[in-house]
Amino acid sequence: MERDSQLELYEAVAARLKEAHTRVRELQVPDGVRMALSRKLLAVTAVAKHDLADAARRLDRLMKDLDEGRFLQGD
């Protein structure tokens, strides 16, 4: 059962990372902002290799920031 829940979490994180990359790519923002967001996504991807739950939390925060437009404030 534990393995099934890990697999489900992995699939969810992978799908959300894909969505996040698409959203960042489509943003109409300066290149510096896009690069900073891309680095955050790469960091989440790296964390996912070792700690899926932490990666999911980080990705949730990043997606919330995108939803609320906080990336424009230099985050």
N, C-alpha and C positions, 0 to 999 in steps of 0.2 A: 504494500500500500504506500509506504514512504516513497518508494521509487516512482510510483505513478504521480504522486503529488509534485515531486521534483520535476518530472517531465512536463507536467502541466504548467508549472511555474516557468520553466525554461521556454516553453512555447509562447507563453504570454509575454515574457520579457522580450523575446526575439521579435514578436509581432509589434510590440510597442516601440522597440528600437527602430524597426523599419519605418513605422509611422513617424517617429520623431525625426529621423533623417530626411524623410520626404518633406515634412513641415519646415525644417530648417533650410533645406535647399530652395524651397519656394518663397521664403520670406523676402520682402523688399526692404532690405537693411544694408548698411554699409558692409563692405567686405570684412572689416575688422570684427564686427559683431558676429557675422556668420562664422568666421574662423573660431572665435571664442566659443560659440555654441557647438561647433563641430568638435572642438577639443573636449568639451564636457561630455558629448556623446561618446567619444573615444574612451574617456575615463570610465564611463558607465559600462561600456563594452568590456574593458579590461577587468573591472570589478566582477562582472558576471561570470568570468572564468573561475573565480575563487569563492564568491559569495552571492548566490542568486538573490537571496532575500534583500541584501544590502543594495544590490544593483536595482532591484525593483523599487525600493524606497527612493533611491537617487533619481531614477527615471520618473517616478511620480512627481517629485519636486520640480524637475526640469520641465515636464509637461505642464504642470500648474503654472510655472513661470511663463511659459510660452502662451498659455491660454490667457493669462492676465497681462501680457505685454511687458513683463518686467525685464526682459532682455534688453530693452532700449535704454535702461538706466545704467548700463555698464556692468551688469552681472556676468 
